[in-house]
């Protein structure tokens, strides 16, 4: 009602009309949104105003680490559109196993907070593996909803090379990689 709408409720115990009906109305105006032919719908939703065709194609395999399947799916689609392919891990412990088993990853996108083993602990394990096994240092980007003062520094101190906040923006992710 504060927005100019209405709410109504009809309940009945009659044999013919048993149950409840809830209704609401909200006045609105349709926006004149236009999606450029060079942009797909997910790019428009991601906040990107730059055409993906202006960015150079990337290649290589990226390890995506996040406990949220939707985040994994979105990041995977972004990477695919950039020319990369990805492998998923649902927590830090799985990420470490995949990193140890496959030296072909070019980068890791690591969620900061996850069950089983969080991202920052996993990063520290990966950095120790690199040293003890004399492996090249893999770029690790912390991906997190945490955007408070000190969060970036915490990720860098744990061994991440960079930091990006959720929701992911395709162009920002591309530039970072």
Secondary structure, 3 states (H helix, E strand, C coil): CCCCCEEEEEEEECCCCEEEEEEEECCCCCCCCCCCCCCCHHHHHCCCCCCHHHCCCCCCEEEEECCCHHHHHHHHHHHHHHCCEEEEECCHHHHHHHHHHCCCEEEEEEECCCCCCCHHHHHHHHHHHHHHCCCCCCEEEEEECCCCCCHHHHHHHHCCCEEEECCCCHHHHHHHC
